[in-house]
């Protein structure tokens, strides 16, 4: 009994960091909101997920004098309520569900909301990083573009399957069937051309395979059902390519808006190394657009190309002051060792599992650096041998 009273006094002695705090337990069809027990006679209320319900939730918070709201990042259900509350001028904290894990016996919607409200009131929850609106828009376009490219890649496999079923070994004589040579040949086949010699003559001058090799590979057995599958796969692939081009236009427009007060792209320094255009790279001058936004040429760093630099900017933003130091940034990426020490003995130092896109991009850059004859490349190879 004495321990319980002592624990209660310690809890009451904690300073209130957010005295006007509220919390929302986010759901697909219902949001459970909680405010302090001194704010109203009914401190916990449920609201629907329609837009009108979300505005009623914001109105209730204003009546209760709430200035700060916390919620867990549950799927994508948090996005509408997050945006509406931010537009109302409330300070919204989005926290990782791992940091607000419930203790046994509190797993109900009402208890979850009350527990989140109490933790937030005492400042025991950390807000997740949220970029500014322009960067969030850029990130959305880039992620949509990546998704479209993944869909298009599946239809490349469908084209290759249809060609293989007709014993047209095009993928063995060209490095990419969606390249210049491959697309010319596929369009000619769908237009009715069957002569292997004529098809081989469509070879691009940069293709490494000879005319004779391509002619042998294009001697096949044409059937109507396989040609139909090839035609549909090509049409879907072209559709996704058009959608990717539309995303590129949006991305370019956002970068121009961000670079309104930036340096002149004409002052862009010469590239450190010769850079060839990568596959699926946006069609505009990406390096110059990034320089106009950042005032720095990130491609001067070994391992960073224009596409990789753009994705990092979209994930982390242009202002890194949200992290006090490089160590904080590394920890946010889940790349720092998570030491577990007990009794002076290191039990584990494994990094946390994370789906961070920025961490995956930096790992990709590290692998690229490892293939270069630079000091960083030598450092990477020395560490990789351990």
C-alpha positions as CSV (number, residue, x, y, z in Angstrom):
1,X,0.0,0.0,0.0
2,X,2.9,2.4,0.9
3,X,4.5,1.7,-2.5
4,X,1.3,2.5,-4.4
5,X,0.9,5.8,-2.5
6,X,4.6,6.7,-3.2
7,X,4.2,5.9,-6.9
8,X,1.1,8.1,-7.1
9,X,2.9,11.0,-5.4
10,X,5.8,10.6,-7.9
11,X,3.5,10.6,-10.8
12,X,1.7,13.8,-9.6
13,X,5.1,15.5,-9.1
14,X,6.0,15.2,-12.8
15,X,5.9,18.6,-14.4
16,X,3.2,19.2,-17.0
17,X,4.9,20.0,-20.3
18,X,1.7,20.2,-22.3
19,X,-1.1,21.3,-19.9
20,X,-3.6,21.7,-22.8
21,X,-3.0,18.3,-24.3
22,X,-5.3,15.9,-26.1
23,X,-4.9,12.6,-27.7
24,X,-6.6,10.6,-30.5
25,X,-6.7,6.8,-30.9
26,X,-6.9,6.7,-34.7
27,X,-9.0,4.0,-36.4
28,X,-10.4,3.2,-39.8
29,X,-14.1,3.9,-39.0
30,X,-13.8,5.7,-35.6
31,X,-11.5,8.0,-33.8
32,X,-11.4,8.0,-30.0
33,X,-10.4,11.4,-28.6
34,X,-9.4,12.2,-25.0
35,X,-8.7,15.5,-23.2
36,X,-7.7,16.2,-19.6
37,X,-10.3,15.2,-17.0
38,X,-10.5,18.9,-15.8
39,X,-11.5,20.1,-19.3
40,X,-15.0,18.7,-19.5
41,X,-17.5,16.4,-17.9
42,X,-17.0,13.9,-20.7
43,X,-13.2,13.7,-21.3
44,X,-13.3,10.9,-23.8
45,X,-15.5,11.0,-26.9
46,X,-15.7,9.0,-30.1
47,X,-16.0,10.6,-33.6
48,X,-16.5,9.2,-37.0
49,X,-14.0,9.4,-39.9
50,X,-16.1,11.5,-42.3
51,X,-14.9,15.0,-43.0
52,X,-17.8,16.6,-41.1
53,X,-17.0,14.4,-38.1
54,X,-13.3,15.5,-38.2
55,X,-14.4,19.1,-38.1
56,X,-16.6,18.4,-35.2
57,X,-13.6,16.8,-33.5
58,X,-11.6,20.0,-34.1
59,X,-14.5,22.1,-32.8
60,X,-14.6,20.1,-29.6
61,X,-10.9,20.5,-29.0
62,X,-11.3,24.3,-29.4
63,X,-14.1,24.3,-26.9
64,X,-12.0,22.4,-24.4
65,X,-9.1,24.8,-24.9
66,X,-6.8,22.2,-26.4
67,X,-3.6,23.5,-28.1
68,X,-1.6,20.3,-28.6
69,X,-2.8,16.9,-29.9
70,X,-1.0,13.6,-30.2
71,X,-1.8,10.6,-32.3
72,X,-0.1,7.4,-33.4
73,X,1.0,6.9,-37.0
74,X,-1.6,4.2,-37.9
75,X,-1.5,3.3,-41.6
76,X,-2.7,6.3,-43.6
77,X,-5.8,6.9,-41.4
78,X,-4.1,9.6,-39.5
79,X,-3.4,11.8,-42.6
80,X,-6.9,13.5,-42.9
81,X,-7.3,14.3,-39.2
82,X,-3.7,15.4,-39.0
83,X,-4.1,17.9,-41.9
84,X,-7.5,19.3,-40.6
85,X,-6.1,19.8,-37.1
86,X,-3.0,21.5,-38.4
87,X,-5.2,23.8,-40.6
88,X,-7.1,24.8,-37.4
89,X,-3.8,26.0,-35.8
90,X,-3.3,23.1,-33.4
91,X,0.1,21.7,-32.7
92,X,-0.1,18.1,-33.8
93,X,2.4,15.4,-32.6
94,X,2.6,12.2,-34.7
95,X,4.4,9.5,-32.7
96,X,5.6,6.1,-33.4
97,X,3.4,3.4,-32.0
98,X,6.4,1.6,-30.6
99,X,7.1,4.6,-28.3
100,X,3.5,4.6,-27.0
101,X,3.2,0.8,-26.5
102,X,0.6,0.0,-23.9
103,X,1.1,-1.8,-20.7
104,X,-0.9,-5.0,-20.1
105,X,-4.5,-4.4,-19.2
106,X,-4.9,-1.1,-21.0
107,X,-5.8,-2.4,-24.5
108,X,-9.1,-0.7,-25.2
109,X,-9.8,2.3,-27.4
110,X,-10.8,4.5,-24.4
111,X,-7.7,3.4,-22.4
112,X,-5.4,3.9,-25.4
113,X,-6.6,7.5,-25.8
114,X,-6.4,8.3,-22.1
115,X,-2.9,6.8,-21.9
116,X,-1.7,8.8,-24.9
117,X,-3.1,12.0,-23.5
118,X,-1.4,11.4,-20.1
119,X,2.0,10.6,-21.7
120,X,1.8,13.6,-23.9
121,X,0.8,15.9,-21.1
122,X,4.0,15.0,-19.2
123,X,6.1,15.3,-22.4
124,X,7.0,11.6,-22.6
125,X,6.3,11.2,-26.3
126,X,8.6,12.2,-29.2
127,X,7.1,13.7,-32.3
128,X,8.0,12.0,-35.6
129,X,9.8,14.1,-38.2
130,X,7.4,15.8,-40.6
131,X,8.8,17.8,-43.5
132,X,7.3,21.1,-44.6
133,X,4.4,21.2,-47.0
134,X,6.4,21.6,-50.2
135,X,8.8,18.8,-49.4
136,X,5.8,16.6,-48.4
137,X,4.3,17.3,-51.8
138,X,7.6,16.4,-53.6
139,X,7.8,13.2,-51.6
140,X,4.3,12.2,-52.6
141,X,5.0,12.7,-56.3
142,X,8.3,10.7,-56.0
143,X,6.7,7.8,-54.2
144,X,3.9,7.8,-56.7
145,X,6.5,7.7,-59.5
146,X,8.3,4.8,-57.9
147,X,5.0,2.9,-57.6
148,X,4.2,3.5,-61.3
149,X,7.7,2.2,-62.3
150,X,7.1,-0.9,-60.2
151,X,3.8,-1.5,-62.0
152,X,5.5,-0.9,-65.4
153,X,8.3,-3.4,-64.5
154,X,5.7,-6.2,-64.1
155,X,4.4,-5.6,-67.6
156,X,8.0,-5.8,-68.9
157,X,8.0,-9.3,-67.5
158,X,4.7,-10.0,-69.2
159,X,6.2,-8.9,-72.6
160,X,9.3,-11.1,-72.0
161,X,7.0,-14.1,-71.2
162,X,5.0,-13.6,-74.3
163,X,8.2,-13.4,-76.4
164,X,9.6,-16.5,-74.8
165,X,6.4,-18.5,-75.5
166,X,6.9,-17.6,-79.2
167,X,10.5,-18.7,-78.8
168,X,11.7,-15.2,-79.6
169,X,14.9,-14.9,-77.5
170,X,15.0,-11.1,-77.7
171,X,16.1,-10.7,-74.0
172,X,19.2,-12.9,-74.7
173,X,20.6,-10.6,-77.4
174,X,19.6,-7.1,-76.0
175,X,20.3,-5.9,-72.5
176,X,16.9,-4.3,-72.1
177,X,13.8,-5.2,-74.2
178,X,12.5,-1.7,-73.5
179,X,15.5,0.0,-75.0
180,X,15.8,1.4,-78.5
181,X,16.4,-1.9,-80.3
182,X,13.9,-3.9,-78.2
183,X,11.0,-1.5,-78.6
184,X,11.5,-1.1,-82.4
185,X,11.4,-4.9,-82.8
186,X,8.4,-5.3,-80.6
187,X,6.4,-2.6,-82.4
188,X,7.3,-4.1,-85.7
189,X,6.2,-7.6,-84.6
190,X,2.8,-6.2,-83.5
191,X,2.6,-4.3,-86.8
192,X,2.7,-7.7,-88.6
193,X,6.4,-8.1,-89.5
194,X,7.6,-11.7,-89.3
195,X,10.8,-11.8,-91.3
196,X,13.8,-12.2,-88.9
197,X,16.1,-10.4,-91.3
198,X,13.9,-7.3,-91.4
199,X,13.4,-7.4,-87.6
200,X,17.2,-7.7,-87.1
201,X,17.8,-4.7,-89.3
202,X,16.0,-2.5,-86.7
203,X,19.1,-3.0,-84.4
204,X,20.4,0.2,-82.9
205,X,24.0,0.9,-83.7
206,X,24.9,0.8,-80.0
207,X,23.7,-2.8,-79.6
208,X,26.5,-5.2,-78.9
209,X,24.9,-8.2,-80.6
210,X,25.5,-8.7,-84.3
211,X,22.8,-8.8,-87.0
212,X,23.3,-12.5,-87.4
213,X,22.8,-13.3,-83.7
214,X,19.7,-11.1,-83.5
215,X,18.3,-12.7,-86.7
216,X,18.7,-16.2,-85.2
217,X,17.1,-15.1,-81.9
218,X,14.0,-13.7,-83.7
219,X,13.2,-16.9,-85.6
220,X,10.1,-18.0,-83.7
221,X,6.7,-19.6,-83.7
222,X,4.0,-16.9,-83.8
223,X,0.6,-17.7,-82.3
224,X,-2.4,-15.3,-82.0
225,X,-2.9,-15.7,-78.2
226,X,0.8,-14.9,-77.5
227,X,0.7,-11.9,-79.8
228,X,-2.5,-10.7,-78.0
229,X,-0.7,-10.9,-74.6
230,X,2.3,-9.1,-76.0
231,X,0.1,-6.3,-77.4
232,X,-1.7,-5.8,-74.1
233,X,1.4,-5.8,-72.0
234,X,3.0,-3.2,-74.3
235,X,-0.1,-1.0,-74.1
236,X,-0.1,-1.1,-70.3
237,X,3.7,-0.4,-70.2
238,X,3.2,2.6,-72.4
239,X,0.3,3.8,-70.2
240,X,2.5,3.7,-67.1
241,X,5.3,5.5,-68.9
242,X,2.9,8.3,-69.8
243,X,1.8,8.5,-66.1
244,X,5.5,8.7,-65.1
245,X,6.0,11.6,-67.5
246,X,3.1,13.4,-65.8
247,X,4.7,12.9,-62.4
248,X,8.0,14.3,-63.8
249,X,6.1,17.5,-64.7
250,X,4.7,17.8,-61.2
251,X,8.2,17.2,-59.7
252,X,9.8,19.8,-61.9
253,X,7.1,22.3,-61.0
254,X,7.6,21.8,-57.2
255,X,11.4,22.1,-57.6
256,X,10.9,25.4,-59.5
257,X,8.7,26.7,-56.7
258,X,11.3,25.7,-54.1
259,X,14.1,27.4,-56.0
260,X,12.3,30.7,-56.4
261,X,14.9,32.5,-54.3
262,X,17.8,30.1,-54.9
263,X,21.0,30.6,-56.9
264,X,21.1,30.8,-60.6
265,X,21.4,27.3,-62.2
266,X,23.9,28.8,-64.6
267,X,26.5,29.0,-61.8
268,X,26.3,25.2,-61.4
269,X,29.9,23.9,-61.1
270,X,31.3,21.4,-63.4
271,X,30.6,17.7,-62.4
272,X,33.2,15.9,-60.5
273,X,33.0,13.0,-62.9
274,X,31.3,12.0,-66.1
275,X,27.7,11.1,-65.3
276,X,25.6,9.2,-67.8
277,X,21.8,9.4,-67.7
278,X,20.4,6.5,-65.6
279,X,17.4,4.4,-66.6
280,X,14.1,5.8,-65.4
281,X,15.6,9.1,-64.5
282,X,13.3,12.2,-64.8
283,X,13.5,13.8,-68.2
284,X,14.5,17.3,-67.1
285,X,17.8,18.8,-65.9
286,X,17.6,17.3,-62.4
287,X,21.1,18.3,-61.3
288,X,20.5,22.0,-62.2
289,X,17.1,21.9,-60.5
290,X,18.6,20.5,-57.2
291,X,21.4,23.1,-57.3
292,X,18.8,25.9,-57.6
293,X,17.0,24.5,-54.5
294,X,19.9,23.7,-52.3
295,X,22.6,26.1,-53.4
296,X,25.0,23.1,-53.3
297,X,25.8,20.4,-55.8
298,X,25.2,17.1,-53.9
299,X,26.5,15.1,-56.9
300,X,30.0,16.3,-55.9
301,X,29.8,13.7,-53.1
302,X,31.0,10.3,-54.3
303,X,28.1,7.8,-54.6
304,X,25.4,10.4,-55.0
305,X,23.8,10.9,-58.4
306,X,21.0,13.3,-59.3
307,X,18.2,10.8,-58.8
308,X,19.5,9.6,-55.4
309,X,20.1,13.1,-54.2
310,X,16.5,14.1,-55.2
311,X,15.0,11.1,-53.3
312,X,17.1,12.1,-50.2
313,X,15.9,15.7,-50.3
314,X,12.3,14.4,-50.6
315,X,12.7,12.2,-47.6
316,X,14.8,14.4,-45.3
317,X,14.0,17.9,-46.6
318,X,16.3,20.8,-47.2
319,X,16.7,21.8,-43.5
320,X,18.5,19.3,-41.3
321,X,18.3,21.4,-38.2
322,X,15.6,19.0,-36.9
323,X,18.5,16.8,-35.8
324,X,20.9,18.5,-33.4
325,X,23.9,16.4,-34.7
326,X,25.0,13.8,-37.2
327,X,24.6,11.2,-34.4
328,X,20.9,12.1,-33.9
329,X,20.4,11.9,-37.6
330,X,22.0,8.4,-37.8
331,X,19.9,7.3,-34.9
332,X,16.7,8.5,-36.6
333,X,17.8,6.5,-39.7
334,X,18.1,3.4,-37.4
335,X,21.7,3.0,-38.5
336,X,23.2,3.5,-35.1
337,X,23.9,0.4,-32.9
338,X,21.2,-0.1,-30.3
339,X,23.3,-1.1,-27.3
340,X,21.7,-3.4,-24.7
341,X,24.0,-3.5,-21.7
342,X,23.4,-5.2,-18.4
343,X,25.8,-5.8,-15.6
344,X,28.6,-4.2,-17.7
345,X,28.1,-6.8,-20.4
346,X,27.0,-5.9,-23.9
347,X,24.0,-8.2,-24.6
348,X,23.3,-6.8,-28.1
349,X,24.3,-4.0,-30.4
350,X,22.2,-4.7,-33.4
351,X,20.5,-1.9,-35.3
352,X,16.8,-1.6,-35.1
353,X,14.7,-2.8,-38.0
354,X,13.3,0.0,-40.0
355,X,11.5,0.7,-43.2
356,X,13.2,4.1,-43.6
357,X,13.6,5.0,-47.3
358,X,16.4,7.4,-46.5
359,X,18.4,4.7,-44.8
360,X,17.9,2.4,-47.8
361,X,19.1,5.2,-50.1
362,X,22.2,5.8,-48.0
363,X,23.0,2.1,-48.0
364,X,22.7,2.2,-51.8
365,X,25.1,5.1,-51.9
366,X,27.5,3.3,-49.7
367,X,27.6,0.2,-52.0
368,X,28.2,2.6,-54.9
369,X,31.1,4.3,-53.1
370,X,32.6,0.8,-52.4
371,X,33.1,0.3,-56.1
372,X,35.1,3.6,-56.6
373,X,38.8,4.2,-56.2
374,X,38.4,6.8,-53.6
375,X,39.3,7.2,-49.9
376,X,35.7,6.5,-49.0
377,X,35.7,3.5,-51.3
378,X,38.8,2.1,-49.6
379,X,37.2,2.7,-46.2
380,X,34.0,0.9,-47.2
381,X,36.0,-2.1,-48.5
382,X,38.1,-2.3,-45.3
383,X,34.9,-2.3,-43.1
384,X,33.1,-4.8,-45.4
385,X,35.9,-7.4,-44.9
386,X,35.2,-7.7,-41.2
